[in-house]
Amino acid sequence: MNGYLRRHDAKRAVLVFGAVFLVGLADNAIAQHAKVRWTTSFEAARAAAEERKVPIFVAVHHHAERCGVRFVAEHYRDAGIAKLLAQTVPVFCSRAERSQLAGVSADQQQACHREVRKNVFSEAEDGWIRSQHVALAPDGSVLGAVAGYVTKGELEWFLVWALRKVRPAFEWKLSDAARAPATLRFGGTPYVGGSADEPPTPTEIDDALSQIAKGGRAAWANARELIPKLVFSDDARALAFGKTALTFGRGRGGNGRGGNGGGANAGAERRVAMIDQIAKRSPIAWSRVVVVALDDPEEAVRKAAAIALGELGDASVTSDLAKRLRDKDETPGVKSMILRAQAMLDPRQTSLNRSLEKILATSKSEDERLQAVVAAATLENRKAVTNLLGRALADASPSVRQGAAYMVARRRDSVLRDNVTFVRDGERDAATKDMLSAALKALEDGPLEPFRAVHERIGYLDR
């Protein structure tokens, strides 16, 4: 069983299925969890949505993906999210062979998955669909879709956005945490997921565990094939194997702490690739594996490790990140990634606000200021976000101003509309002026494609 799920079983609400709807009833021990009504019948959802004139909100769940586990354990039990879901017709479906919500049988969630795949994704075959949320108009047409993990604030923004597409007068005061999911797809067909990204089956994971349990050279000879399966497991054997693989060969060909590494370091590239796999796919228990890479001799590995720890979402590593941040020999590049990770793990900490403000005000490094802008856009403090992004929009560097415009666009942050308009009207750099204009269009559901070069320059976004 996924370790994250085990840690949250004690808090799980009791869900009771009645007629068409699944009624989420808050447990007496956790009264702060609000009621949520789900349906596991897509056709019934269509009928209800047309009658009520509200959007359909489809939660496609995959049990092997970390984000799916977190959505069930946390997001769907949040009181604010529950209130918004009540304004829609929410649908839950999963292809899992075991029930993913108490009170919902595997047969029910699987039948709904087949309906959703056929009616929403236009795919007749009952295959894999990555975890995501899809908003539909009452007639079943796609309004938008968001694949993978989103924060509670991003889910809040997406729900409000979908509701206002159907009911323009819908009133809701967005929380400080609310911002648009950067991976939001507007209209059309949502993303099913490539075959290369499909999680292994439980049998495939068990087979991989059996191979490493035998030990010997055979397991290590097949490490390239085994690791992509093992990273989905929080079994102690998988974690031990992963830690050994991530530390094997360190120091060979590198140039020591604080450096960039020497030449074509295949070992460092292998470790970065493994960390990237863990960041995308693994249960949060793998944070204790990745944390050892903060001591790697190669800067690229340490940067990848810092961001991965933020993405894994394990707050227990905050002290490890803070220790590395205080290391006077650490490079500015790694420290920038650590700040981004800290913003992901604790987006409401006031001390981070001050650190980012200091960097934007005093750092002579354009890249360091640019990465501080990215961290600022992750915060869940409205006043701090407005202040920091507003400061960045006035930065002396076109690169930083472009980064700030991109962050406003990614967040679809209408609060900063006047700031962007003012800066654009006085902007002298043509490329930056174009991006500021693109940011304003993004506030009206415009595309993010104009920011592709900035996206690549920043790195480690939307993995």
C-alpha positions, -999 to +999 in steps of 0.1 A: +000+000+000+012+035-007+029+050+023+012+083+020-022+066+020-013+046+051-003+078+070-037+093+062-060+063+068-067+074+104-081+107+091-101+093+063-138+103+062-165+076+059-182+077+025-216+062+020-230+055-014-267+062-019-287+059-051-267+077-078-246+098-055-218+091-032-223+112-001-191+120+018-200+122+055-175+139+078-161+116+105-170+128+140-133+129+149-126+153+120-156+175+119-138+201+098-141+179+068-172+189+049-197+168+030-191+161-007-216+145-031-200+124-058-216+103-086-201+073-102-225+074-132-215+097-160-250+096-177-267+105-144-242+134-140-251+147-175-288+146-166-283+163-133-260+190-148-285+199-175-313+201-150-293+223-126-274+243-153-241+237-136-208+222-148-198+186-145-165+181-126-147+148-134-120+135-111-101+108-129-081+089-103-051+066-107-041+047-076-004+044-086+001+081-090+011+102-060-012+130-069-043+107-070-035+095-035-032+131-022-064+143-039-084+116-021-066+120+012-065+158+014-081+179-014-115+163-017-119+166+021-111+203+023-141+224+034-136+251+007-132+226-021-163+207-009-184+239-011-173+245-046-178+209-056-214+212-043-220+238-070-211+213-097-220+177-104-188+160-093-179+126-108-153+101-094-139+073-115-109+050-113-096+019-131-082+005-099-091-031-090-096-020-054-120+006-041-104+040-038-131+056-017-149+040+012-184+031+002-176+029-036-170-005-050-143-013-075-170-022-100-187+012-096-156+032-101-144+011-130-178+013-148-177+051-144-141+051-157-153+033-189-181+058-193-157+087-189-131+073-212-157+069-240-177+101-235-150+125-224-118+112-239-133+096-271-114+064-264-134+032-267-106+009-253-106+006-215-070+017-210-050+040-188-058+076-182-035+097-161-049+114-130-065+146-138-096+169-134-119+177-163-145+204-163-175+199-186-204+221-197-239+208-188-241+193-224-209+173-218-185+194-239-151+200-225-144+234-209-109+226-197-087+199-181-057+198-157-035+168-156-013+157-127-009+173-093-025+206-084-024+224-051-057+230-032-055+266-043-051+256-079-080+233-077-101+261-061-092+284-090-101+258-116-134+251-100-143+288-098-132+293-134-154+264-146-184+276-126-181+311-141-179+296-176-214+282-170-227+308-146-209+341-152-225+357-121-212+330-097-197+347-067-167+335-048-139+352-030-107+334-040-084+325-011-047+337-009-037+302-022-058+304-053-040+305-087-044+289-121-029+255-127-001+261-153-010+229-171-046+239-177-059+229-212-087+250-225-114+231-244-109+203-268-100+168-258-081+163-225-048+145-223-051+107-219-014+101-213+013+085-233+021+048-230+056+056-218+041+073-187+017+045-178+025+032-143+034-005-140+009-030-128+011-043-092+023-076-106+052-059-124+062-040-093+061-073-073+083-090-099+108-062-097+109-064-059+114-102-061+144-096-084+162-072-060+153-095-031+175-122-047+204-098-047+236-104-066+249-090-099+217-099-118+196-073-100+222-046-107+227-057-142+189-051-148+188-018-128+178+002-158+147-019-163+139-023-126+142+013-113+113+027-134+091+001-117+106+003-082+101+040-080+063+034-077+067+014-046+074+025-010+085-010+000+116-009+022+135-030-004+128-006-032+139+024-011+171+007-001+179-003-037+171+033-048+194+049-022+222+026-033+216+034-070+215+071-063+248+072-045+267+047-066+297+062-084+295+096-067+327+116-069+340+098-101+347+124-127+333+153-107+353+183-095+342+184-059+316+202-037+302+234-051+313+227-086+296+220-119+312+186-125+339+177-149+332+170-186+306+145-197+297+130-164+275+100-173+271+092-136+257+126-128+233+124-158+221+090-146+215+103-111+196+134-124+175+112-146+166+089-117+157+119-094+135+132-122+117+098-123+112+099-086+099+135-086+073+125-112+062+091-100+072+081-065+054+080-031+066+106-007+086+080+012+112+084-015+120+118-002+143+100+023+161+086-007+164+119-026+176+138+004+210+121+003+215+137-031+217+171-015+253+161-007+262+150-042+294+164-056+277+175-088+257+208-088+232+195-114+223+166-091+219+188-061+196+211-081+175+182-093+173+168-057+162+202-042+133+206-067+123+169-064+120+173-026+097+202-031+076+182-056+074+151-034+058+172-007+073+158+024+076+186+050+100+165+071+129+174+048+126+211+054+154+210+079+177+193+054+170+219+029+175+247+054+209+232+064+220+231+028+208+267+022+230+278+051+261+261+036+285+290+027+301+267+000+269+259-018+264+275-052+238+302-059+221+279-085+214+252-059+203+277-033+178+291-058+163+256-063+162+252-025+142+284-022+118+271-048+115+238-029+108+256+004+081+276-013+064+244-025+067+228+009+056+257+030+041+284+008+029+305+038+061+310+057+068+347+063+106+342+066+107+331+030+089+362+019+117+383+034+144+361+018+129+365-016+125+402-012+161+406-002+173+386-033+151+408-056+164+439-040+201+431-037+213+402-058+235+410-087+227+377-104+199+378-130+193+341-127+191+342-089+165+370-092+146+351-119+144+319-097+133+341-068+104+353-090+094+316-096+095+309-058+074+341-052+047+329-076+043+297-055+036+315-023+001+315-008+002+350+007-017+375-015+001+405-002+036+389-005+029+377-041+016+411-052+046+428-036+073+404-050+059+400-085+053+438-087+089+444-077+101+419-103+080+436-130+101+467-124+135+449-123+163+464-142+168+432-162+146+423-192+151+386-183+137+391-149+108+413-161+100+386-187+100+360-159+077+381-138+053+385-168+053+347-173+045+340-136+016+364-138+004+346-169+008+312-154-011+322-123-037+340-145-033+366-117-058+393-125-049+412-093-017+422-111-034+434-143-028+471-136+008+465-127+014+446-160-004+472-180+016+501-165+049+484-170+040+473-206+030+509-216+065+521-205+085+491-217+113+499-242+125+463-248+105+449-277+106+413-266+097+421-230+068+443-242+055+414-263+055+391-232+038+417-211+011+419-237+009+381-238+005+381-200-025+404-203-040+381-229-034+351-206-056+368-180-084+363-205-076+326-211-049+334-236-021+308-244+012+305-226+032+296-258+048+330-261+067+323-229+083+290-241+118+304-242+114+318-206+100+285-195+130+267-208+154+292-192+138+288-158+139+250-158+121+224-137+086+235-144+055+213-151+074+180-150 
